[in-house]
């Protein structure tokens, strides 16, 4: 069964053009490291996920600063929960951004 989530990481930091490129690459790297690491995905799903596929984009908004948006697809025997509190703690630690906010929403796919 596939469980799909929309995850947005709001840094709450605005950057000039030169700094934006550096910070955007770092945010993208961290998101990739989190969702491509088998042990991390296992911790975030209590070991329930058998595979994880993620697509992400990096942008900036006046309200959220630099933002990373991801669609995370988790495969498992049954519906999988993605632990938002563990994800937030992990991202704050890796990005060293105390004002970081993480948004997570379940994506319900319409029946075929």
Buried (B, 14 or more C-beta within 10 A) or exposed (E): EEBBBEBBBBBBBEBEEEEBEEBBEBBBEBBEEBBEEEEBBEBBBEEBBEEBEBEBEBEBEEEBBBBBBBBBBBBBEEEBBBBBEBBBEBBBEBBEBEEBBBBBEEEEEEEE
